[in-house]
Amino acid sequence: MSPVFYYILIPISVAAVVLVLATGIYSMTKGGEFNRKYSNKLMRLRILLQFVAILIIMLAVYLASR
């Protein structure tokens, strides 16, 4: 895979994590029905996206060092 692939994929995966994290923080500060309904789902999604982002970064570092 080309390095350009990682220059695009890594920022997208990190931005997805930041977006879900910001949505979760906003919903916690706002409270209400949205927070009660989606806070746990947002937490799970954030953890999954962090896992995927870390895997992509680790794969990029591994392939760059070869």
PDB file of N, CA, C, O and CB in Angstrom:
ATOM      1  N   MET A   1       0.829  -1.184   0.000  1.00  0.00           N
ATOM      2  CA  MET A   1       0.000   0.000   0.000  1.00  0.00           C
ATOM      3  C   MET A   1       0.876   1.251   0.000  1.00  0.00           C
ATOM      4  O   MET A   1       1.958   1.280   0.586  1.00  0.00           O
ATOM      5  CB  MET A   1      -0.945  -0.004   1.209  1.00  0.00           C
ATOM      6  N   SER A   2       0.385   2.254  -0.658  1.00  0.00           N
ATOM      7  CA  SER A   2       1.183   3.468  -0.780  1.00  0.00           C
ATOM      8  C   SER A   2       1.065   4.331   0.473  1.00  0.00           C
ATOM      9  O   SER A   2       0.069   4.255   1.193  1.00  0.00           O
ATOM     10  CB  SER A   2       0.753   4.265  -2.012  1.00  0.00           C
ATOM     11  N   PRO A   3       2.080   5.151   0.730  1.00  0.00           N
ATOM     12  CA  PRO A   3       2.038   6.037   1.898  1.00  0.00           C
ATOM     13  C   PRO A   3       0.891   7.039   1.839  1.00  0.00           C
ATOM     14  O   PRO A   3       0.402   7.485   2.877  1.00  0.00           O
ATOM     15  CB  PRO A   3       3.348   6.781   2.026  1.00  0.00           C
ATOM     16  N   VAL A   4       0.462   7.392   0.637  1.00  0.00           N
ATOM     17  CA  VAL A   4      -0.650   8.323   0.502  1.00  0.00           C
ATOM     18  C   VAL A   4      -1.898   7.742   1.151  1.00  0.00           C
ATOM     19  O   VAL A   4      -2.717   8.472   1.710  1.00  0.00           O
ATOM     20  CB  VAL A   4      -0.912   8.647  -0.980  1.00  0.00           C
ATOM     21  N   PHE A   5      -2.034   6.431   1.072  1.00  0.00           N
ATOM     22  CA  PHE A   5      -3.149   5.742   1.696  1.00  0.00           C
ATOM     23  C   PHE A   5      -3.181   6.032   3.197  1.00  0.00           C
ATOM     24  O   PHE A   5      -4.246   6.265   3.767  1.00  0.00           O
ATOM     25  CB  PHE A   5      -3.058   4.230   1.441  1.00  0.00           C
ATOM     26  N   TYR A   6      -2.017   6.016   3.826  1.00  0.00           N
ATOM     27  CA  TYR A   6      -1.949   6.277   5.261  1.00  0.00           C
ATOM     28  C   TYR A   6      -2.113   7.749   5.592  1.00  0.00           C
ATOM     29  O   TYR A   6      -2.636   8.095   6.651  1.00  0.00           O
ATOM     30  CB  TYR A   6      -0.643   5.778   5.813  1.00  0.00           C
ATOM     31  N   TYR A   7      -1.665   8.623   4.687  1.00  0.00           N
ATOM     32  CA  TYR A   7      -1.834  10.052   4.919  1.00  0.00           C
ATOM     33  C   TYR A   7      -3.310  10.444   4.895  1.00  0.00           C
ATOM     34  O   TYR A   7      -3.692  11.463   5.471  1.00  0.00           O
ATOM     35  CB  TYR A   7      -1.060  10.853   3.873  1.00  0.00           C
ATOM     36  N   ILE A   8      -4.119   9.655   4.243  1.00  0.00           N
ATOM     37  CA  ILE A   8      -5.548   9.911   4.198  1.00  0.00           C
ATOM     38  C   ILE A   8      -6.275   9.123   5.291  1.00  0.00           C
ATOM     39  O   ILE A   8      -7.149   9.661   5.970  1.00  0.00           O
ATOM     40  CB  ILE A   8      -6.109   9.553   2.818  1.00  0.00           C
ATOM     41  N   LEU A   9      -5.916   7.864   5.456  1.00  0.00           N
ATOM     42  CA  LEU A   9      -6.648   6.980   6.363  1.00  0.00           C
ATOM     43  C   LEU A   9      -6.421   7.316   7.832  1.00  0.00           C
ATOM     44  O   LEU A   9      -7.358   7.253   8.628  1.00  0.00           O
ATOM     45  CB  LEU A   9      -6.251   5.549   6.111  1.00  0.00           C
ATOM     46  N   ILE A  10      -5.211   7.667   8.199  1.00  0.00           N
ATOM     47  CA  ILE A  10      -4.926   7.985   9.608  1.00  0.00           C
ATOM     48  C   ILE A  10      -5.690   9.233  10.059  1.00  0.00           C
ATOM     49  O   ILE A  10      -6.344   9.183  11.101  1.00  0.00           O
ATOM     50  CB  ILE A  10      -3.410   8.193   9.816  1.00  0.00           C
ATOM     51  N   PRO A  11      -5.638  10.344   9.331  1.00  0.00           N
ATOM     52  CA  PRO A  11      -6.410  11.510   9.790  1.00  0.00           C
ATOM     53  C   PRO A  11      -7.925  11.276   9.823  1.00  0.00           C
ATOM     54  O   PRO A  11      -8.616  11.812  10.690  1.00  0.00           O
ATOM     55  CB  PRO A  11      -6.114  12.689   8.899  1.00  0.00           C
ATOM     56  N   ILE A  12      -8.436  10.488   8.893  1.00  0.00           N
ATOM     57  CA  ILE A  12      -9.867  10.198   8.898  1.00  0.00           C
ATOM     58  C   ILE A  12     -10.243   9.389  10.132  1.00  0.00           C
ATOM     59  O   ILE A  12     -11.261   9.662  10.767  1.00  0.00           O
ATOM     60  CB  ILE A  12     -10.270   9.443   7.622  1.00  0.00           C
ATOM     61  N   SER A  13      -9.429   8.396  10.475  1.00  0.00           N
ATOM     62  CA  SER A  13      -9.751   7.580  11.646  1.00  0.00           C
ATOM     63  C   SER A  13      -9.627   8.386  12.939  1.00  0.00           C
ATOM     64  O   SER A  13     -10.442   8.223  13.847  1.00  0.00           O
ATOM     65  CB  SER A  13      -8.834   6.354  11.704  1.00  0.00           C
ATOM     66  N   VAL A  14      -8.622   9.246  13.030  1.00  0.00           N
ATOM     67  CA  VAL A  14      -8.471  10.085  14.226  1.00  0.00           C
ATOM     68  C   VAL A  14      -9.608  11.107  14.301  1.00  0.00           C
ATOM     69  O   VAL A  14     -10.121  11.379  15.386  1.00  0.00           O
ATOM     70  CB  VAL A  14      -7.095  10.809  14.220  1.00  0.00           C
ATOM     71  N   ALA A  15      -9.999  11.667  13.172  1.00  0.00           N
ATOM     72  CA  ALA A  15     -11.108  12.626  13.159  1.00  0.00           C
ATOM     73  C   ALA A  15     -12.417  11.960  13.576  1.00  0.00           C
ATOM     74  O   ALA A  15     -13.240  12.579  14.249  1.00  0.00           O
ATOM     75  CB  ALA A  15     -11.258  13.252  11.765  1.00  0.00           C
ATOM     76  N   ALA A  16     -12.611  10.712  13.181  1.00  0.00           N
ATOM     77  CA  ALA A  16     -13.821   9.995  13.594  1.00  0.00           C
ATOM     78  C   ALA A  16     -13.855   9.812  15.104  1.00  0.00           C
ATOM     79  O   ALA A  16     -14.905   9.967  15.728  1.00  0.00           O
ATOM     80  CB  ALA A  16     -13.903   8.630  12.897  1.00  0.00           C
ATOM     81  N   VAL A  17     -12.711   9.484  15.693  1.00  0.00           N
ATOM     82  CA  VAL A  17     -12.638   9.337  17.151  1.00  0.00           C
ATOM     83  C   VAL A  17     -12.939  10.666  17.828  1.00  0.00           C
ATOM     84  O   VAL A  17     -13.703  10.710  18.792  1.00  0.00           O
ATOM     85  CB  VAL A  17     -11.246   8.820  17.581  1.00  0.00           C
ATOM     86  N   VAL A  18     -12.349  11.742  17.338  1.00  0.00           N
ATOM     87  CA  VAL A  18     -12.562  13.065  17.929  1.00  0.00           C
ATOM     88  C   VAL A  18     -14.028  13.483  17.796  1.00  0.00           C
ATOM     89  O   VAL A  18     -14.594  14.060  18.724  1.00  0.00           O
ATOM     90  CB  VAL A  18     -11.644  14.113  17.259  1.00  0.00           C
ATOM     91  N   LEU A  19     -14.635  13.197  16.661  1.00  0.00           N
ATOM     92  CA  LEU A  19     -16.033  13.556  16.451  1.00  0.00           C
ATOM     93  C   LEU A  19     -16.957  12.831  17.428  1.00  0.00           C
ATOM     94  O   LEU A  19     -17.843  13.448  18.018  1.00  0.00           O
ATOM     95  CB  LEU A  19     -16.443  13.244  15.020  1.00  0.00           C
ATOM     96  N   VAL A  20     -16.754  11.537  17.598  1.00  0.00           N
ATOM     97  CA  VAL A  20     -17.586  10.765  18.528  1.00  0.00           C
ATOM     98  C   VAL A  20     -17.320  11.207  19.963  1.00  0.00           C
ATOM     99  O   VAL A  20     -18.251  11.314  20.761  1.00  0.00           O
ATOM    100  CB  VAL A  20     -17.318   9.247  18.375  1.00  0.00           C
ATOM    101  N   LEU A  21     -16.061  11.464  20.295  1.00  0.00           N
ATOM    102  CA  LEU A  21     -15.726  11.937  21.638  1.00  0.00           C
ATOM    103  C   LEU A  21     -16.374  13.289  21.919  1.00  0.00           C
ATOM    104  O   LEU A  21     -16.943  13.488  22.993  1.00  0.00           O
ATOM    105  CB  LEU A  21     -14.205  12.037  21.805  1.00  0.00           C
ATOM    106  N   ALA A  22     -16.295  14.215  20.974  1.00  0.00           N
ATOM    107  CA  ALA A  22     -16.895  15.529  21.156  1.00  0.00           C
ATOM    108  C   ALA A  22     -18.410  15.437  21.281  1.00  0.00           C
ATOM    109  O   ALA A  22     -19.012  16.152  22.083  1.00  0.00           O
ATOM    110  CB  ALA A  22     -16.522  16.442  20.001  1.00  0.00           C
ATOM    111  N   THR A  23     -19.025  14.569  20.498  1.00  0.00           N
ATOM    112  CA  THR A  23     -20.469  14.376  20.604  1.00  0.00           C
ATOM    113  C   THR A  23     -20.849  13.831  21.969  1.00  0.00           C
ATOM    114  O   THR A  23     -21.839  14.265  22.558  1.00  0.00           O
ATOM    115  CB  THR A  23     -20.964  13.437  19.509  1.00  0.00           C
ATOM    116  N   GLY A  24     -20.072  12.883  22.477  1.00  0.00           N
ATOM    117  CA  GLY A  24     -20.339  12.323  23.798  1.00  0.00           C
ATOM    118  C   GLY A  24     -20.158  13.336  24.907  1.00  0.00           C
ATOM    119  O   GLY A  24     -20.962  13.386  25.838  1.00  0.00           O
ATOM    120  N   ILE A  25     -19.117  14.144  24.824  1.00  0.00           N
ATOM    121  CA  ILE A  25     -18.887  15.173  25.847  1.00  0.00           C
ATOM    122  C   ILE A  25     -19.991  16.219  25.798  1.00  0.00           C
ATOM    123  O   ILE A  25     -20.486  16.651  26.840  1.00  0.00           O
ATOM    124  CB  ILE A  25     -17.507  15.844  25.651  1.00  0.00           C
ATOM    125  N   TYR A  26     -20.377  16.624  24.603  1.00  0.00           N
ATOM    126  CA  TYR A  26     -21.451  17.610  24.470  1.00  0.00           C
ATOM    127  C   TYR A  26     -22.759  17.073  25.038  1.00  0.00           C
ATOM    128  O   TYR A  26     -23.474  17.789  25.739  1.00  0.00           O
ATOM    129  CB  TYR A  26     -21.639  18.002  23.000  1.00  0.00           C
ATOM    130  N   SER A  27     -23.070  15.817  24.739  1.00  0.00           N
ATOM    131  CA  SER A  27     -24.321  15.260  25.235  1.00  0.00           C
ATOM    132  C   SER A  27     -24.302  15.101  26.749  1.00  0.00           C
ATOM    133  O   SER A  27     -25.343  15.228  27.394  1.00  0.00           O
ATOM    134  CB  SER A  27     -24.595  13.921  24.576  1.00  0.00           C
ATOM    135  N   MET A  28     -23.138  14.825  27.324  1.00  0.00           N
ATOM    136  CA  MET A  28     -23.049  14.722  28.786  1.00  0.00           C
ATOM    137  C   MET A  28     -23.243  16.079  29.438  1.00  0.00           C
ATOM    138  O   MET A  28     -23.910  16.179  30.468  1.00  0.00           O
ATOM    139  CB  MET A  28     -21.698  14.128  29.206  1.00  0.00           C
ATOM    140  N   THR A  29     -22.672  17.123  28.858  1.00  0.00           N
ATOM    141  CA  THR A  29     -22.837  18.446  29.458  1.00  0.00           C
ATOM    142  C   THR A  29     -24.255  18.967  29.271  1.00  0.00           C
ATOM    143  O   THR A  29     -24.769  19.687  30.128  1.00  0.00           O
ATOM    144  CB  THR A  29     -21.837  19.431  28.857  1.00  0.00           C
ATOM    145  N   LYS A  30     -24.881  18.615  28.176  1.00  0.00           N
ATOM    146  CA  LYS A  30     -26.243  19.055  27.890  1.00  0.00           C
ATOM    147  C   LYS A  30     -27.260  18.260  28.704  1.00  0.00           C
ATOM    148  O   LYS A  30     -28.261  18.808  29.166  1.00  0.00           O
ATOM    149  CB  LYS A  30     -26.542  18.919  26.397  1.00  0.00           C
ATOM    150  N   GLY A  31     -26.995  16.956  28.876  1.00  0.00           N
ATOM    151  CA  GLY A  31     -27.932  16.096  29.594  1.00  0.00           C
ATOM    152  C   GLY A  31     -29.152  15.807  28.747  1.00  0.00           C
ATOM    153  O   GLY A  31     -29.130  15.971  27.528  1.00  0.00           O
ATOM    154  N   GLY A  32     -30.205  15.381  29.393  1.00  0.00           N
ATOM    155  CA  GLY A  32     -31.465  15.173  28.690  1.00  0.00           C
ATOM    156  C   GLY A  32     -31.623  13.784  28.117  1.00  0.00           C
ATOM    157  O   GLY A  32     -30.882  12.855  28.436  1.00  0.00           O
ATOM    158  N   GLU A  33     -32.623  13.681  27.254  1.00  0.00           N
ATOM    159  CA  GLU A  33     -33.015  12.388  26.686  1.00  0.00           C
ATOM    160  C   GLU A  33     -31.940  11.820  25.765  1.00  0.00           C
ATOM    161  O   GLU A  33     -31.676  10.618  25.789  1.00  0.00           O
ATOM    162  CB  GLU A  33     -34.323  12.528  25.921  1.00  0.00           C
ATOM    163  N   PHE A  34     -31.318  12.676  24.955  1.00  0.00           N
ATOM    164  CA  PHE A  34     -30.267  12.198  24.050  1.00  0.00           C
ATOM    165  C   PHE A  34     -29.135  11.545  24.834  1.00  0.00           C
ATOM    166  O   PHE A  34     -28.636  10.490  24.443  1.00  0.00           O
ATOM    167  CB  PHE A  34     -29.720  13.357  23.196  1.00  0.00           C
ATOM    168  N   ASN A  35     -28.735  12.157  25.923  1.00  0.00           N
ATOM    169  CA  ASN A  35     -27.652  11.614  26.744  1.00  0.00           C
ATOM    170  C   ASN A  35     -28.053  10.263  27.323  1.00  0.00           C
ATOM    171  O   ASN A  35     -27.265   9.317  27.296  1.00  0.00           O
ATOM    172  CB  ASN A  35     -27.283  12.593  27.876  1.00  0.00           C
ATOM    173  N   ARG A  36     -29.257  10.169  27.841  1.00  0.00           N
ATOM    174  CA  ARG A  36     -29.705   8.895  28.429  1.00  0.00           C
ATOM    175  C   ARG A  36     -29.792   7.801  27.375  1.00  0.00           C
ATOM    176  O   ARG A  36     -29.502   6.637  27.651  1.00  0.00           O
ATOM    177  CB  ARG A  36     -31.068   9.068  29.112  1.00  0.00           C
ATOM    178  N   LYS A  37     -30.191   8.178  26.175  1.00  0.00           N
ATOM    179  CA  LYS A  37     -30.410   7.180  25.137  1.00  0.00           C
ATOM    180  C   LYS A  37     -29.113   6.737  24.446  1.00  0.00           C
ATOM    181  O   LYS A  37     -28.965   5.565  24.099  1.00  0.00           O
ATOM    182  CB  LYS A  37     -31.371   7.724  24.110  1.00  0.00           C
ATOM    183  N   TYR A  38     -28.171   7.676  24.245  1.00  0.00           N
ATOM    184  CA  TYR A  38     -27.025   7.379  23.393  1.00  0.00           C
ATOM    185  C   TYR A  38     -25.657   7.418  24.072  1.00  0.00           C
ATOM    186  O   TYR A  38     -24.658   7.123  23.416  1.00  0.00           O
ATOM    187  CB  TYR A  38     -27.015   8.323  22.278  1.00  0.00           C
ATOM    188  N   SER A  39     -25.567   7.764  25.342  1.00  0.00           N
ATOM    189  CA  SER A  39     -24.240   7.915  25.953  1.00  0.00           C
ATOM    190  C   SER A  39     -23.458   6.606  25.961  1.00  0.00           C
ATOM    191  O   SER A  39     -22.262   6.599  25.669  1.00  0.00           O
ATOM    192  CB  SER A  39     -24.375   8.438  27.377  1.00  0.00           C
ATOM    193  N   ASN A  40     -24.106   5.519  26.287  1.00  0.00           N
ATOM    194  CA  ASN A  40     -23.414   4.227  26.318  1.00  0.00           C
ATOM    195  C   ASN A  40     -23.023   3.775  24.905  1.00  0.00           C
ATOM    196  O   ASN A  40     -21.944   3.216  24.705  1.00  0.00           O
ATOM    197  CB  ASN A  40     -24.304   3.162  26.986  1.00  0.00           C
ATOM    198  N   LYS A  41     -23.893   4.016  23.942  1.00  0.00           N
ATOM    199  CA  LYS A  41     -23.588   3.647  22.553  1.00  0.00           C
ATOM    200  C   LYS A  41     -22.428   4.470  22.005  1.00  0.00           C
ATOM    201  O   LYS A  41     -21.578   3.949  21.283  1.00  0.00           O
ATOM    202  CB  LYS A  41     -24.827   3.833  21.665  1.00  0.00           C
ATOM    203  N   LEU A  42     -22.395   5.757  22.348  1.00  0.00           N
ATOM    204  CA  LEU A  42     -21.287   6.604  21.912  1.00  0.00           C
ATOM    205  C   LEU A  42     -19.969   6.152  22.530  1.00  0.00           C
ATOM    206  O   LEU A  42     -18.930   6.174  21.870  1.00  0.00           O
ATOM    207  CB  LEU A  42     -21.561   8.064  22.273  1.00  0.00           C
ATOM    208  N   MET A  43     -20.012   5.741  23.800  1.00  0.00           N
ATOM    209  CA  MET A  43     -18.805   5.257  24.468  1.00  0.00           C
ATOM    210  C   MET A  43     -18.277   4.005  23.773  1.00  0.00           C
ATOM    211  O   MET A  43     -17.077   3.886  23.526  1.00  0.00           O
ATOM    212  CB  MET A  43     -19.088   4.965  25.954  1.00  0.00           C
ATOM    213  N   ARG A  44     -19.164   3.087  23.464  1.00  0.00           N
ATOM    214  CA  ARG A  44     -18.745   1.853  22.775  1.00  0.00           C
ATOM    215  C   ARG A  44     -18.198   2.145  21.387  1.00  0.00           C
ATOM    216  O   ARG A  44     -17.200   1.559  20.967  1.00  0.00           O
ATOM    217  CB  ARG A  44     -19.918   0.876  22.670  1.00  0.00           C
ATOM    218  N   LEU A  45     -18.861   3.059  20.676  1.00  0.00           N
ATOM    219  CA  LEU A  45     -18.396   3.418  19.342  1.00  0.00           C
ATOM    220  C   LEU A  45     -17.027   4.081  19.405  1.00  0.00           C
ATOM    221  O   LEU A  45     -16.173   3.817  18.560  1.00  0.00           O
ATOM    222  CB  LEU A  45     -19.401   4.344  18.657  1.00  0.00           C
ATOM    223  N   ARG A  46     -16.809   4.940  20.398  1.00  0.00           N
ATOM    224  CA  ARG A  46     -15.515   5.597  20.552  1.00  0.00           C
ATOM    225  C   ARG A  46     -14.414   4.580  20.800  1.00  0.00           C
ATOM    226  O   ARG A  46     -13.336   4.678  20.213  1.00  0.00           O
ATOM    227  CB  ARG A  46     -15.561   6.608  21.693  1.00  0.00           C
ATOM    228  N   ILE A  47     -14.670   3.610  21.658  1.00  0.00           N
ATOM    229  CA  ILE A  47     -13.666   2.584  21.949  1.00  0.00           C
ATOM    230  C   ILE A  47     -13.352   1.774  20.698  1.00  0.00           C
ATOM    231  O   ILE A  47     -12.189   1.471  20.430  1.00  0.00           O
ATOM    232  CB  ILE A  47     -14.151   1.654  23.076  1.00  0.00           C
ATOM    233  N   LEU A  48     -14.376   1.422  19.934  1.00  0.00           N
ATOM    234  CA  LEU A  48     -14.159   0.679  18.689  1.00  0.00           C
ATOM    235  C   LEU A  48     -13.351   1.497  17.695  1.00  0.00           C
ATOM    236  O   LEU A  48     -12.430   0.978  17.065  1.00  0.00           O
ATOM    237  CB  LEU A  48     -15.496   0.274  18.067  1.00  0.00           C
ATOM    238  N   LEU A  49     -13.694   2.783  17.549  1.00  0.00           N
ATOM    239  CA  LEU A  49     -12.962   3.632  16.609  1.00  0.00           C
ATOM    240  C   LEU A  49     -11.524   3.862  17.056  1.00  0.00           C
ATOM    241  O   LEU A  49     -10.623   3.945  16.222  1.00  0.00           O
ATOM    242  CB  LEU A  49     -13.671   4.969  16.447  1.00  0.00           C
ATOM    243  N   GLN A  50     -11.302   3.966  18.359  1.00  0.00           N
ATOM    244  CA  GLN A  50      -9.935   4.099  18.855  1.00  0.00           C
ATOM    245  C   GLN A  50      -9.130   2.850  18.529  1.00  0.00           C
ATOM    246  O   GLN A  50      -7.969   2.947  18.131  1.00  0.00           O
ATOM    247  CB  GLN A  50      -9.929   4.357  20.371  1.00  0.00           C
ATOM    248  N   PHE A  51      -9.728   1.690  18.692  1.00  0.00           N
ATOM    249  CA  PHE A  51      -9.055   0.439  18.374  1.00  0.00           C
ATOM    250  C   PHE A  51      -8.664   0.395  16.894  1.00  0.00           C
ATOM    251  O   PHE A  51      -7.541   0.029  16.549  1.00  0.00           O
ATOM    252  CB  PHE A  51      -9.955  -0.757  18.725  1.00  0.00           C
ATOM    253  N   VAL A  52      -9.590   0.768  16.042  1.00  0.00           N
ATOM    254  CA  VAL A  52      -9.316   0.764  14.600  1.00  0.00           C
ATOM    255  C   VAL A  52      -8.226   1.775  14.260  1.00  0.00           C
ATOM    256  O   VAL A  52      -7.339   1.484  13.458  1.00  0.00           O
ATOM    257  CB  VAL A  52     -10.601   1.076  13.801  1.00  0.00           C
ATOM    258  N   ALA A  53      -8.286   2.963  14.863  1.00  0.00           N
ATOM    259  CA  ALA A  53      -7.272   3.988  14.596  1.00  0.00           C
ATOM    260  C   ALA A  53      -5.895   3.520  15.038  1.00  0.00           C
ATOM    261  O   ALA A  53      -4.912   3.731  14.328  1.00  0.00           O
ATOM    262  CB  ALA A  53      -7.632   5.299  15.306  1.00  0.00           C
ATOM    263  N   ILE A  54      -5.816   2.894  16.190  1.00  0.00           N
ATOM    264  CA  ILE A  54      -4.526   2.394  16.678  1.00  0.00           C
ATOM    265  C   ILE A  54      -3.996   1.299  15.769  1.00  0.00           C
ATOM    266  O   ILE A  54      -2.799   1.258  15.485  1.00  0.00           O
ATOM    267  CB  ILE A  54      -4.655   1.870  18.116  1.00  0.00           C
ATOM    268  N   LEU A  55      -4.867   0.411  15.309  1.00  0.00           N
ATOM    269  CA  LEU A  55      -4.426  -0.635  14.378  1.00  0.00           C
ATOM    270  C   LEU A  55      -3.881  -0.031  13.084  1.00  0.00           C
ATOM    271  O   LEU A  55      -2.855  -0.481  12.573  1.00  0.00           O
ATOM    272  CB  LEU A  55      -5.585  -1.593  14.061  1.00  0.00           C
ATOM    273  N   ILE A  56      -4.557   0.977  12.559  1.00  0.00           N
ATOM    274  CA  ILE A  56      -4.101   1.617  11.323  1.00  0.00           C
ATOM    275  C   ILE A  56      -2.750   2.287  11.540  1.00  0.00           C
ATOM    276  O   ILE A  56      -1.857   2.162  10.702  1.00  0.00           O
ATOM    277  CB  ILE A  56      -5.134   2.648  10.830  1.00  0.00           C
ATOM    278  N   ILE A  57      -2.594   2.989  12.644  1.00  0.00           N
ATOM    279  CA  ILE A  57      -1.322   3.655  12.936  1.00  0.00           C
ATOM    280  C   ILE A  57      -0.205   2.632  13.119  1.00  0.00           C
ATOM    281  O   ILE A  57       0.898   2.820  12.608  1.00  0.00           O
ATOM    282  CB  ILE A  57      -1.449   4.533  14.196  1.00  0.00           C
ATOM    283  N   MET A  58      -0.485   1.553  13.844  1.00  0.00           N
ATOM    284  CA  MET A  58       0.529   0.520  14.046  1.00  0.00           C
ATOM    285  C   MET A  58       0.918  -0.138  12.742  1.00  0.00           C
ATOM    286  O   MET A  58       2.094  -0.427  12.520  1.00  0.00           O
ATOM    287  CB  MET A  58       0.032  -0.527  15.021  1.00  0.00           C
ATOM    288  N   LEU A  59      -0.057  -0.382  11.871  1.00  0.00           N
ATOM    289  CA  LEU A  59       0.228  -0.973  10.566  1.00  0.00           C
ATOM    290  C   LEU A  59       1.074  -0.021   9.722  1.00  0.00           C
ATOM    291  O   LEU A  59       1.985  -0.465   9.023  1.00  0.00           O
ATOM    292  CB  LEU A  59      -1.082  -1.322   9.832  1.00  0.00           C
ATOM    293  N   ALA A  60       0.792   1.250   9.774  1.00  0.00           N
ATOM    294  CA  ALA A  60       1.557   2.235   9.007  1.00  0.00           C
ATOM    295  C   ALA A  60       3.001   2.303   9.515  1.00  0.00           C
ATOM    296  O   ALA A  60       3.939   2.356   8.720  1.00  0.00           O
ATOM    297  CB  ALA A  60       0.889   3.630   9.094  1.00  0.00           C
ATOM    298  N   VAL A  61       3.174   2.300  10.826  1.00  0.00           N
ATOM    299  CA  VAL A  61       4.528   2.341  11.387  1.00  0.00           C
ATOM    300  C   VAL A  61       5.292   1.065  11.030  1.00  0.00           C
ATOM    301  O   VAL A  61       6.470   1.122  10.676  1.00  0.00           O
ATOM    302  CB  VAL A  61       4.475   2.522  12.924  1.00  0.00           C
ATOM    303  N   TYR A  62       4.636  -0.060  11.121  1.00  0.00           N
ATOM    304  CA  TYR A  62       5.273  -1.341  10.793  1.00  0.00           C
ATOM    305  C   TYR A  62       5.706  -1.372   9.325  1.00  0.00           C
ATOM    306  O   TYR A  62       6.839  -1.736   9.010  1.00  0.00           O
ATOM    307  CB  TYR A  62       4.311  -2.514  11.090  1.00  0.00           C
ATOM    308  N   LEU A  63       4.807  -0.995   8.451  1.00  0.00           N
ATOM    309  CA  LEU A  63       5.134  -1.039   7.022  1.00  0.00           C
ATOM    310  C   LEU A  63       6.156   0.018   6.629  1.00  0.00           C
ATOM    311  O   LEU A  63       6.904  -0.177   5.670  1.00  0.00           O
ATOM    312  CB  LEU A  63       3.876  -0.859   6.195  1.00  0.00           C
ATOM    313  N   ALA A  64       6.202   1.131   7.351  1.00  0.00           N
ATOM    314  CA  ALA A  64       7.183   2.167   7.056  1.00  0.00           C
ATOM    315  C   ALA A  64       8.584   1.758   7.514  1.00  0.00           C
ATOM    316  O   ALA A  64       9.584   2.216   6.961  1.00  0.00           O
ATOM    317  CB  ALA A  64       6.777   3.480   7.719  1.00  0.00           C
ATOM    318  N   SER A  65       8.647   0.905   8.516  1.00  0.00           N
ATOM    319  CA  SER A  65       9.960   0.505   9.045  1.00  0.00           C
ATOM    320  C   SER A  65      10.556  -0.680   8.266  1.00  0.00           C
ATOM    321  O   SER A  65      11.711  -1.039   8.494  1.00  0.00           O
ATOM    322  CB  SER A  65       9.838   0.138  10.534  1.00  0.00           C
ATOM    323  N   ARG A  66       9.820  -1.267   7.391  1.00  0.00           N
ATOM    324  CA  ARG A  66      10.311  -2.405   6.630  1.00  0.00           C
ATOM    325  C   ARG A  66      11.179  -1.984   5.501  1.00  0.00           C
ATOM    326  O   ARG A  66      11.677  -2.829   4.757  1.00  0.00           O
ATOM    327  CB  ARG A  66       9.185  -3.218   6.111  1.00  0.00           C
TER     328      ARG A  66
END
